[in-house]
Amino acid sequence: MRPAGRARRAAVLLTVLPVLAMAGCSQSHDDKRGRGDAPVLGGRGEDSPAQVLHMPDGFGDLATKCVGPGQRGYSTTRWFGKDDDGNDVTLPAQTAVVPDPDCR
């Protein structure tokens, strides 16, 4: 194969492979597997920013915000790591909603 043909083939692969890799990360793919976001009334939920509390490395960050009248939500980030046998482990984000009279 001539050098120009190799370069062209490499350019095509470098263009097509990332597109194919990202196709597996689509919203519809996550929705079909039960991992997408829950549907929101009117297509848009309450999107005010949360207060994010950054934790040291190795600990999940914490986000909090009012999620309804008299209710505050807390959520941590997911954790990725290894178990004692060296296997990959992903722990889900933890969520809690607690009464908060300051939330209006």
C-alpha positions, 0 to 999 in steps of 0.5 A: 500500500502506498504511503498516501493510501495509508495516510488516507485510511488512518485519517478516515479511522481517526474520524469515524472511530470516535463517532462510533464510540460516542454512539454508545453513550447516547441518551436513548442508550441510557434510557433503554438501560434504565440509566437515563434521567427521569422525564420532567414535566414540560421538558424542563425541571427546576434548574437553579444551581446547587451548592456544591461542597468539594471533598478531599480526593477519595471522597464523593463531593456533595451537592445540596439545594431546595427541592420543594417547599420545606424540602432539601435534597442532598446528593453525592457523586458516584465513586469509581474504584477497585475492590479487595480483589482488584475488580472495578467497582462503581458505587451509585450516587447517594441521595437524601431529601430532608425537611428544611423550613428555610426552603420555600 
